[in-house]
């Protein structure tokens, strides 16, 4: 069964990959499954991919394994290209402001570099 990709996913620098490398195998497997879902489904359930309000177009990729919750911030470039930024393990109800600030900084850095 070959699935058609309707979105491309790009790992900007090593932000996502550094986060991914430290994860347990079952969490890595769930992230890979979730990214495939985002790349191939026309309408991705908000449970896995959600727009963050009060940001400059950031999205949150959400993964749960057991009682552990993980998040990776991302944003769009050219419509169907998703850029992955920083990731973290969520330990409280509220998303840490410093993680959102870092994602905003990464997004700005990405577009600044691209415009050069």
FISE-691318 format. One record per residue: residue number from 1; residue in three letters; y, z, x of N, C-alpha, C in turn. Coordinates in nm, 2 decimals. Layout:
NUM,Ala,Y,Z,X,Y,Z,X,Y,Z,X
...
REM end
This chain:
1,Unk,-0.12,0.00,0.08,0.00,0.00,0.00,0.12,0.00,0.09
2,Unk,0.20,-0.11,0.08,0.32,-0.11,0.16,0.44,-0.09,0.07
3,Unk,0.52,0.01,0.11,0.64,0.04,0.03,0.76,-0.03,0.09
4,Unk,0.85,-0.07,0.00,0.97,-0.15,0.04,1.08,-0.05,0.06
5,Unk,1.14,-0.06,0.18,1.25,0.03,0.22,1.38,-0.03,0.15
6,Unk,1.45,0.06,0.08,1.57,0.02,0.02,1.69,0.08,0.09
7,Unk,1.66,0.18,0.18,1.76,0.25,0.26,1.71,0.26,0.40
8,Unk,1.80,0.25,0.50,1.76,0.27,0.64,1.81,0.41,0.68
9,Unk,1.73,0.48,0.76,1.77,0.61,0.81,1.79,0.60,0.96
10,Unk,1.90,0.66,1.01,1.94,0.65,1.15,1.96,0.79,1.20
11,Unk,1.90,0.82,1.31,1.92,0.95,1.38,2.03,0.94,1.47
12,Unk,2.15,1.00,1.44,2.27,0.99,1.52,2.25,1.09,1.64
13,Unk,2.26,1.04,1.76,2.24,1.12,1.88,2.11,1.20,1.87
14,Unk,2.11,1.32,1.91,1.98,1.40,1.90,1.99,1.52,1.81
15,Unk,2.10,1.52,1.72,2.12,1.63,1.63,1.99,1.66,1.55
16,Unk,1.95,1.56,1.48,1.83,1.58,1.39,1.70,1.60,1.47
17,Unk,1.69,1.52,1.58,1.56,1.52,1.65,1.54,1.65,1.73
18,Unk,1.65,1.71,1.78,1.64,1.84,1.84,1.60,1.95,1.74
19,Unk,1.65,1.94,1.62,1.61,2.03,1.51,1.46,2.01,1.47
20,Unk,1.43,1.88,1.46,1.29,1.84,1.42,1.19,1.89,1.52
21,Unk,1.22,1.88,1.65,1.12,1.91,1.75,1.08,2.06,1.75
22,Unk,1.16,2.15,1.70,1.13,2.29,1.69,1.06,2.33,1.57
23,Unk,1.03,2.24,1.48,0.97,2.28,1.35,0.82,2.28,1.37
24,Unk,0.75,2.36,1.28,0.61,2.37,1.27,0.55,2.24,1.22
25,Unk,0.43,2.20,1.25,0.37,2.07,1.21,0.38,2.05,1.06
26,Unk,0.35,2.15,0.98,0.35,2.13,0.83,0.49,2.10,0.78
27,Unk,0.59,2.16,0.85,0.73,2.13,0.81,0.77,1.99,0.85
28,Unk,0.73,1.95,0.97,0.76,1.81,1.02,0.70,1.71,0.92
29,Unk,0.57,1.74,0.88,0.51,1.64,0.78,0.58,1.63,0.65
30,Unk,0.63,1.74,0.60,0.71,1.74,0.48,0.85,1.67,0.50
31,Unk,0.91,1.69,0.61,1.03,1.62,0.64,1.01,1.47,0.64
32,Unk,0.90,1.43,0.71,0.87,1.28,0.72,0.84,1.23,0.58
33,Unk,0.77,1.30,0.50,0.74,1.26,0.36,0.87,1.25,0.28
34,Unk,0.96,1.35,0.29,1.09,1.35,0.22,1.18,1.23,0.26
35,Unk,1.18,1.20,0.40,1.26,1.09,0.44,1.21,0.96,0.39
36,Unk,1.08,0.95,0.38,1.02,0.82,0.33,1.05,0.81,0.18
37,Unk,1.05,0.92,0.11,1.09,0.92,-0.03,1.24,0.87,-0.04
38,Unk,1.33,0.92,0.04,1.47,0.88,0.04,1.48,0.73,0.07
39,Unk,1.40,0.69,0.16,1.42,0.55,0.21,1.36,0.45,0.11
40,Unk,1.26,0.49,0.02,1.19,0.39,-0.06,1.22,0.41,-0.21
41,Unk,1.26,0.53,-0.26,1.28,0.54,-0.40,1.42,0.50,-0.44
42,Unk,1.43,0.43,-0.56,1.56,0.38,-0.61,1.64,0.50,-0.65
43,Unk,1.58,0.60,-0.72,1.65,0.72,-0.76,1.58,0.84,-0.71
44,Unk,1.64,0.90,-0.60,1.58,1.01,-0.54,1.61,1.14,-0.62
45,Unk,1.51,1.22,-0.65,1.54,1.35,-0.72,1.63,1.43,-0.64
46,Unk,1.72,1.50,-0.71,1.82,1.59,-0.65,1.76,1.70,-0.58
47,Unk,1.63,1.73,-0.61,1.56,1.84,-0.54,1.55,1.81,-0.39
48,Unk,1.54,1.68,-0.36,1.52,1.64,-0.22,1.65,1.59,-0.15
49,Unk,1.74,1.53,-0.23,1.86,1.47,-0.17,1.98,1.49,-0.27
50,Unk,2.07,1.57,-0.22,2.18,1.61,-0.31,2.32,1.59,-0.25
51,Unk,2.41,1.54,-0.32,2.55,1.53,-0.27,2.61,1.67,-0.27
52,Unk,2.68,1.70,-0.17,2.75,1.83,-0.16,2.89,1.82,-0.21
53,Unk,2.93,1.89,-0.31,3.06,1.89,-0.36,3.16,1.96,-0.25
54,Unk,3.28,1.92,-0.26,3.39,1.98,-0.17,3.36,1.94,-0.02
55,Unk,3.30,1.82,0.00,3.28,1.77,0.14,3.33,1.63,0.14
56,Unk,3.33,1.57,0.25,3.38,1.43,0.27,3.26,1.33,0.25
57,Unk,3.18,1.35,0.15,3.07,1.26,0.13,2.94,1.30,0.20
58,Unk,2.92,1.43,0.22,2.80,1.48,0.29,2.69,1.49,0.18
59,Unk,2.57,1.47,0.23,2.45,1.49,0.14,2.36,1.59,0.22
60,Unk,2.28,1.66,0.13,2.19,1.76,0.19,2.04,1.71,0.16
61,Unk,1.96,1.70,0.26,1.82,1.67,0.25,1.75,1.80,0.25
62,Unk,1.67,1.82,0.14,1.62,1.96,0.12,1.46,1.95,0.13
63,Unk,1.41,2.05,0.21,1.27,2.06,0.22,1.23,2.21,0.21
64,Unk,1.12,2.23,0.13,1.07,2.37,0.11,0.92,2.36,0.16
65,Unk,0.88,2.46,0.24,0.74,2.48,0.28,0.71,2.63,0.27
66,Unk,0.63,2.66,0.17,0.60,2.80,0.14,0.73,2.86,0.10
67,Unk,0.77,2.98,0.16,0.89,3.04,0.12,1.01,3.00,0.21
68,Unk,0.98,2.91,0.30,1.09,2.87,0.39,1.16,2.75,0.34
69,Unk,1.29,2.74,0.35,1.38,2.64,0.31,1.45,2.58,0.42
70,Unk,1.45,2.44,0.43,1.52,2.37,0.54,1.62,2.27,0.48
71,Unk,1.73,2.25,0.56,1.83,2.15,0.51,1.87,2.07,0.63
72,Unk,1.89,1.94,0.60,1.95,1.85,0.70,2.07,1.78,0.63
73,Unk,2.18,1.78,0.70,2.30,1.71,0.64,2.29,1.56,0.68
74,Unk,2.35,1.48,0.59,2.35,1.34,0.62,2.47,1.28,0.55
75,Unk,2.49,1.15,0.58,2.60,1.08,0.51,2.57,0.93,0.52
76,Unk,2.64,0.85,0.43,2.62,0.71,0.42,2.71,0.63,0.51
77,Unk,2.66,0.52,0.56,2.74,0.42,0.63,2.70,0.29,0.58
78,Unk,2.79,0.20,0.54,2.76,0.07,0.49,2.66,0.07,0.37
79,Unk,2.68,0.16,0.28,2.61,0.16,0.15,2.46,0.21,0.16
80,Unk,2.38,0.14,0.23,2.23,0.17,0.23,2.19,0.23,0.36
81,Unk,2.28,0.27,0.45,2.24,0.33,0.58,2.27,0.48,0.58
82,Unk,2.17,0.56,0.59,2.19,0.70,0.59,2.18,0.76,0.74
83,Unk,2.28,0.83,0.77,2.29,0.89,0.91,2.26,1.03,0.90
84,Unk,2.16,1.07,0.98,2.12,1.22,0.98,2.20,1.29,1.08
85,Unk,2.25,1.41,1.04,2.33,1.49,1.13,2.25,1.62,1.16
86,Unk,2.31,1.74,1.15,2.25,1.86,1.19,2.15,1.92,1.08
87,Unk,2.06,2.00,1.13,1.96,2.06,1.04,1.96,2.21,1.07
88,Unk,1.91,2.29,0.97,1.89,2.43,0.99,1.80,2.49,0.89
89,Unk,1.75,2.61,0.92,1.66,2.68,0.82,1.76,2.76,0.73
90,Unk,1.75,2.75,0.60,1.83,2.82,0.51,1.78,2.96,0.49
91,Unk,1.86,3.06,0.51,1.81,3.20,0.49,1.88,3.28,0.39
92,Unk,1.98,3.22,0.32,2.05,3.29,0.22,2.09,3.18,0.11
93,Unk,2.13,3.23,-0.01,2.17,3.15,-0.12,2.27,3.04,-0.08
94,Unk,2.38,3.09,-0.01,2.49,3.00,0.02,2.47,2.93,0.15
95,Unk,2.50,2.80,0.15,2.49,2.72,0.27,2.60,2.77,0.37
96,Unk,2.56,2.80,0.49,2.66,2.85,0.59,2.77,2.75,0.61
97,Unk,2.89,2.80,0.61,3.01,2.72,0.62,3.01,2.65,0.76
98,Unk,2.97,2.72,0.86,2.97,2.67,1.00,2.88,2.55,1.01
99,Unk,2.77,2.54,0.93,2.68,2.43,0.93,2.75,2.31,0.87
100,Unk,2.82,2.33,0.76,2.89,2.22,0.69,3.00,2.17,0.78
101,Unk,3.07,2.26,0.85,3.18,2.22,0.94,3.12,2.14,1.05
102,Unk,3.01,2.17,1.11,2.94,2.10,1.21,2.91,1.96,1.16
103,Unk,2.85,1.95,1.04,2.82,1.82,0.98,2.94,1.73,0.96
104,Unk,3.05,1.79,0.92,3.18,1.72,0.90,3.23,1.66,1.04
105,Unk,3.21,1.75,1.14,3.25,1.71,1.28,3.17,1.59,1.33
106,Unk,3.03,1.60,1.31,2.94,1.50,1.35,2.98,1.37,1.28
107,Unk,3.01,1.37,1.15,3.04,1.25,1.07,3.17,1.19,1.13
108,Unk,3.27,1.27,1.16,3.39,1.22,1.22,3.36,1.15,1.35
109,Unk,3.29,1.22,1.43,3.25,1.17,1.57,3.18,1.03,1.56
110,Unk,3.09,1.02,1.46,3.01,0.90,1.44,3.11,0.78,1.41
111,Unk,3.19,0.81,1.31,3.28,0.70,1.27,3.39,0.67,1.37
112,Unk,3.43,0.77,1.45,3.53,0.75,1.56,3.47,0.66,1.67
113,Unk,3.34,0.69,1.70,3.27,0.61,1.80,3.25,0.47,1.76
114,Unk,3.21,0.46,1.63,3.18,0.33,1.57,3.31,0.24,1.57
115,Unk,3.42,0.30,1.55,3.54,0.22,1.54,3.60,0.17,1.68
116,Unk,3.54,0.22,1.78,3.59,0.18,1.92,3.54,0.05,1.96
REM end
